[in-house]
Amino acid sequence: MKNLYTAEVTDTFGGDANYCWVRRYTILAKSQLGAIRVLSRHEGLSFRKDYDGRYNAIGACICAFVQEADEYDLEAYDYVSLSGEVAA
């Protein structure tokens, strides 16, 4: 069974998420790791886990936050679907 995940990709400054720009995606995947793989393919970056839910791009000042989708987040923000499925 696949779950719906949300991903936020943003820039970093001094190692912290900066949110100068942000891209939000919904991803349909079997696991959080599967969602990161889909995101990596789409962004053209390799991500390495920093801590629970945060992944840093290798060789770039970019990070991604991936978590299971929350109904509030789906209503509050506009997300682009990477899996071809319509979110909400």
Summary of the structure (lengths in Angstrom):
residues: 88
radius of gyration: 12.2
end to end distance: 17.3
largest distance: 38.5
contacts: 243
relative contact order: 0.29
helix: 20%
strand: 49%
